[in-house]
Amino acid sequence: MQNKTEHFQTIVIGGGQSGLAVGYYLAQLGLPFVILDAEKRVGDVWRNRWDSLKLFTPAGLCGLPGMPFSADKHSFPTKNEMGDYLESFANYFNLPVQNETRVDHLSRKGSRYVIAAGDRRFEAEHVVVAMSRYQRPVIPALARSLAPEITQLHSLDYRRPSQLRQGGVLIVGAGNSGADIALDVARSHRTCLSGRDTGHLPFRIGSFASRHFLQPFVLRFLFHRVLTVDTPMGRKARSRILSKGGPLIRVKPKDLTSAGVERVARVVGVKSGLPELADGRVLDVANVIWCTGFNAGFSWIKLPVFGEYGMPFQRRGAVDDEPGLYFVGLPFIYAFSSAMIHGVGRDAKRIADTIAQRTQTVRPSSVPSLEFEGVNILDGGSAAALRANR
């Protein structure tokens, strides 16, 4: 017997920061919607990462629209603190999140979109895909030729050094994840790091210079207003970021050296079950951690909407050839900051406004009041006032 189809005006796929931001604005406009999220709890997309992970964005820029992050604005939240914040955000604004609902298939039937999630079926006029492009881990084919006794993990599955066997560790991929994990592992294991030099920021992100340059200029101005698809500089940066990735944010090369991490040539093959490097060296290691990135993982979207780098054809998040389909949370939906926590709100608002214009069913806001004793949270009021207003 076929399960009954569930109908919604708008379905948001993904309950991370992007999906919650879209949900906030849809609720503010009084529009009916549901958020489908694969995780057990809101925020697990952050909790289920390696234990030592901290955000690169200071807490002052980690808040979503309507709710500031309750921490010193110059501190860098842990992954669990970020996960708990997202859960609190969803609960405070009573956003309709359905957890443990993993979407398997998205297609179109006439004027409506059809979504399959396990044994459930949904239809909607509007679908917002609110997911990053880091969904499916990329592992080189040569990994299958490594000796079976070598422990292999992708950065997606790495949590802590205790997962590893005694003996050396090779980390493949020298971007931010690879560098962070190398420092974590090097405390207990001989560690080698393979991968090209991606460059690095010339200052510490927690330093005085960072507070007065990184936060106000780089994050708020450069990433949010200058590096956009509307500027030549932004379009050039978009091509580089999507194809090659960005520089190291927190870790410096000298940090790796001080921790005893050895930089080695790139991995080109396997010899006698061990990783072989471009310089002919064969590494006798017991563990390999693949920090080799992800692909977008959008194969479940059965619509011809993707182009270069696996990115959708879209303008400010709306797909021209598929009216009613939207994307948020991807790099350069509009700006460099589109995939960053402080940047998703602008894109989310634009998408919610577009849905409202297309449905013409705007009703008064159903979002809880954001005023408490004259303090307006949207205008920078304190987290204490927000909590007191609950």
N, C-alpha and C positions, 0 to 999 in steps of 0.2 A: 504494500500500500504506500503510495507516494505521500510524503509529508506535505502539509499545507504550506503554501508560499506566504511569507511574511512581507507585507508591503510598507514601505516608508517613503516619505517625500525625499529625504536625503540620508544617505549612508556614508559615514566617515570610516575609512579602513585604516586602523592604527590608533592606538591610545597613548602614544608618547606625547612629547611636548607639542608637536605640530597638530596632531589630531585634537588634543585638548584645547589648543588655541582656537581652532576652527569651531569646536563645539561651544566655546565661550561666546564667540560672536554670533553664532546661529541662535543660541539661547537668548542673547541680548536682543535679537531681532524678533524673537517669538516664533521662530521657525521650528517645525517638528523634525527630529533627526534621531539617529542612533549611532553610537560609536562601537565598532567591532574590533576587539583586540585579542591577539592570540595568547597573551600572557595570563598567568594565574591571577596576578594583582596588577593594578595600575602602578607603573614605575619599575616593574621587573625588567624592562628593557635596559635599565641602568643597573639594577641590583645584580643582574646576571653577567657581570663582567669581572675582570680580575680585581682581587681584593684591594690592592694598593692604588687603584685608579683614582685620580682627582681630575676635576674639570679644568680646562684651560681658561675658561671664562670666569671672572670674579663674580662673587655672589650678587654684587650690585647690578649685574646684567643677566642674572639667571632667572629672574622672575618673569612669569607670563603675564599677559594683559589682565589687570584687575587685582593682582595679588603679588606683592613683593616677596622676594626670598628672605626669610628671617635668619639673617646671619650678618656678621660684619661685612660691609660691602667690598672690602679689599681681600677677603679670604677666598679660598678656592674650595668649593664644596666637594665632599667625597661622593662616590657613585651612589652610596646608600642614602646620603642626605638628599641627593637629587631625586632619587626614586621616591623617597618619602614625601618630598615637596609635591611631586606630580600627583601622588595619591591624595594628599590633602587638598590640592587644587580641585581635583575631580569631585571630592566629597563636599567641599564647601559650596561649590556652584551646582551641586546635584546633577552633574552631567550623566546622561544615560549611557554608561559604558557596559557593554556585555563582554566580560572576560572569557578566556578559554574558547574563543571563537576564531579559529584560524581560517581565513579565506583561501579557498583552493582554486577558484575559477571566477573570472569576471568576463561577461560577454554582453551583447546587446540583443534585445528582442523587440523589434518595432521601435517605439518611442521610449522604452524603459530599459534599464540595465538589470541584468540577472547575475546574482551572486550565489555561488555554492560554497558552503562552509561545513564540511563533514556531511552529515545527513540533513542539514538545514538548507533552505532555499529562500533567498530574498529577492525582492524587486524594488527598484527605486528610480525616480526621475533624475536624481542627481547623485553622483558618487564622487567623493573626495578621497583620493589615495594620499594618505598622510604618513608616508614612510620614507626613511632615508634610502639611499641607494646601496647601503651596506647590508644586504640581506643574505646573500649566498657566498660562503667562503670560497676563495680561489686557492687551490692547491696544485702545484705543478705535477704533471703526469709522472715525472721521475720519482715522485714520492713512493709510488707503488713498487719500485725496484729496491728500495732500502731494505736492509736486513730486518726481519720480523721482530727481532729483539730490541730494536730501536724504538723508543717511545716517541710517537708523533702527535702533536697537537696543533690546531690552528689557534690563532689569537682569540677567536670566538669562544673557544672551549677552555683556554687557559684561565686559571683562577689564582694559583699559588705555587711556589716551588715544591711543595710536598707532593704534587702530582707527578713529579719527575723521578726517574731512576738515579741512582748514584752514578756519577761520571759526568763527562763533558756535555755541554749543551751548545747546539748550533741554532742561532736565531737567523732565519732567512727573511730579509726585509728590514731596511734601516730607516723607515719612516717613524712617525711618532709612536705608534704601537710597539714596533720593534725596539726602539730606544728605551721606552719606559719599561718594557718587560725585561730587557737586558739588564737594566739596573736592579730590578727586582730579583732576578735569578742569580746575578753575580755574587750576591751575598752568601750563597751556599753552594754554588757550582762554578766550575771553570766554564767560562762563557765566551763564545765567538759570535761575532755579528757580521753577517754577509749582506751586502746591498750597496747601491750607489749612495753617494753623499747627497742628501736632499737640501742641504743648506740649513741655517738656523737663525733664530732671532738674535740680534746683537746685544740684547740685554735680558736680565732675569725678569720673568713675568710678575714676580712679587716684589720687585724693587721699587725704589722711589721714582726712578725714571719710568718704570712701567705704569705706575699709578697716574703719572702726569702726562704720559705720552701714549702708551698702549691703549688704555681705557678710553680717554676722551677723543683721541685722534684716530688711532688705528681701528678700534672696534666700532665706535659710535659714528665717526665721520668717514674714514677711508672705506671700510668694509661695507658700511650701510648706505652711503650716499654717493661715493665716487666710483667704486668698482661695481657698476651696474651694467645691464645689457644695453643701456642707453648711451654709454660713453665708449670711445675707442679704447681707453685704458681698461675699462671693465671687460669688454669683449675679448681683449688679448689675454687678460688674467683668467677669464673663464676657460679659454682653450687650454691654457697651461694647467690649471687646477684639475680640470676634468681628465686630462690625459696623463699628467705626471704627479699630481698630488702637491701638497704644500711643504714648507720647511718645518724643521723641528721647532716646537713651541717652548717646551719646558727644559728639555735636556740639551746640553752643550757637548760637543765632541770631547772636551777636557773632562767632563763628568764621567763619560764612558771610560776614558783612559785611567782616571783616578780609581774607578771601581774595579779595574783589572779586566775590562772587556777588551778582547782582541778583535780588531777590525780585519776581516779577511776578504779575499776576492769572491766574486759572485759564484754561485753554485751552477755548474754546467752539466753535471751528470752523476752517475753512480758507478763506483768501481769496487768490486768485491763486497757489495752490500753497504758501502760507506759513501758519504757525499764527496764528490770530486769538485775541486775549484778550478777556476779559469787559469790559474797559474800552475796547474798540474798537481797541486797538493791534495792529498786525501785525508780527510779529518776522521779520526777515531773518536766518535762521540756516542753517547748512550741515548741522547735525546735530540729531537729537532722540533723547533716551534716555528710554524709557518706564519709569518706576519706579512703575507703576500696579498693582502687586500681582499676585496669582495667584488662581486658583480651585482647589478641592480636587483636581480632576483625577481623580475617582473614577468616571468614566463607564464604565470597564471592569468595574466591579462591578455585575453584572446581578441585583441583589437589592434589594428595597424597604426599605432600611434607613436612608435619609437624610431629614433634616428641615431645619429652619431653618439658614441660613448654610452649607448643604452638609455639616453635621456629622451623624454617625451617631446613631441612637437607641441609647444604651448606658448602662450603669451600671458605673462603674469599669472601663470598657473592654470589658465583655462585652455582646453584643447579645442582648436577651431573646428577640426573635422569631426569631433564627437561632442556636440553640445550637451552639456550636463555632466561631462567628465572633467575633473580638476586634479591637480597635483600640488602638494605643499610639502616642505621639508627637504627638498632636493637642492643641491648647490646651484646657485644662479637661476632659481626660478625668476628672480629679478636681480638680486645682488649677491655679492660674496657672502653676505650675512644670512642669506635665505635658509641655509642649513644650520645656522647657529641659533641658540636659544633666544638671544635678544633680537634676532631678525625674523623669526617665524610669525610674530604677531602681525606685522604689516601685511605679509602675504595672506595670512589667514583672514584678516579683516576684508581684504579686497575680494577674496573668494566668497566669503559669506555675503558681502554686499551684492556680488554678481548673482548669487543664487536668489537673494531677495528680489532683485530687479526682475529676474526671469520668472519667478513664481507669483510675484505681486500679491503676496499674502502676508505682508508685514503686520505684526500685531505688537502691542506694548511689551516692553521688556519683561521677561520672567526671571532675570538675574537678581540675586539678593542685593539689597541696598548697599552701596559702597560709601555711604556717608555715616560718620560717627562723630558727634560733637564738633561738626564743622570741618572734619578732616576728610578729604576726598582721596581715596586710595588711588584712583586713576591719575591724580595729579601729584602722586608721590607721597601719599600719607604713610604712616608707619604700619608695620606689621602688627604691632600691639593693638592699634586702633582697629585693625581689620579683625583680629581675633575677638576683641571685646564686642564687636558688632554682631557676632554670631548668635 
